[in-house]
Amino acid sequence: MFEIDQRRVYQELEKTTPDQEQEIKITEHDEKEIVDFWKNIWEQRTDHNKNADWINQMEYNANKQERLAINVEQVRKQIKKMNNWKAPGPDGIHPYWLKAFTELHQLIADQMNDIIQSGEVPSWLTQGRTVLIQKDKSKGNSPYNFRPITCLSILWKLLTGVIADEIYKHLENENLLMKKQKGCTSGSRKPSTNLC
């Protein structure tokens, strides 16, 4: 059981009830239809306006962000934010293990700095495992009734999480985040206690 579902092993040890999810039966026909549906969306190339006025204005007004050097505290902070038993990526590693093996944190920080300095990201680090999640069981196996999620490597999530935190701090310090664009604001999904 440990090899197949580490999450369930620890839930049973902790006497918590695992999520009871029913298995979805997808036929070969359904699978082809679903793949065709999503390929049509994923493979559409989109070009954005790289010369938009707001981009030029941001570049003109912003101070350049300092080169990032990742330290062990940033790694630990990011690991702490991760949910222990989220579905793992192709590496099969759950955040629980990174939290438990603290001796690895400095080595992870060093490796991340090597990647940033060299600019070369190993291809295995960016690979993902995509699964389809059914939105509404009553609507059946229609292609539009699934949403894809991609489970990425835990180390990739860790690296991009540290980088995102540092970029966010820089944008906040430079006052570059639009207050009206609440979706870009950290913690914006938490319910507000301030009623307008």
C-alpha positions, 0 to 999 in steps of 0.5 A: 500500500505504501508504494501505491498510496502513501497518503492513504497509509498515513491517513490510516495510521492517523485514523483519518478517513481518506477521501472516497472517490469513485473511479470514472470509467472512460472508454477508448472512444471517450478518451479519444474525444476528450484528447481531441477536445483538449488538443484543440485548446492546448495547441492553439498558439496565441500571440500577445501584444508585446508593444502594449503601452502599459508594458513600456510604462512598467519597464520605464518606471520600475527599478531592476530586480536584484539577481536572485540568490536562494538561501535555505530559509527561503526553501524552508518557508516554501516547503512549509507552505506546501500541502503534505499529500497533494498528488505528486508529479512524475517524481512521486515525491510528496512535500511531507518528505521534504518537510521531514528530511531537513538535512536536504534543504541546504543542498536543494538551495544550492542546486536551485542556485546552480540552475538560476546561475547557469540558466539551464533547467534539466528537462526532467524537472519540468515534466508533468503528469496530466490527469483529467478531473470530471467536473459534474458526474451527472453530465457524464463523459462529455469532453467539456465535462473534464478539466485537466490538471498537471501534477508537476515535480515537487522540486519544480514547484519548490523552485518556482514558488521561491522565485514567485515569492521574490518577484511578488516582493519586488513588485510590491516594493516597487508599487507595481501591483494594481490594487484593482487587480485583486487576483494578483494580490497575495492572499486575495482568495481569503475571505475579507473581514472588511465589509464595504 
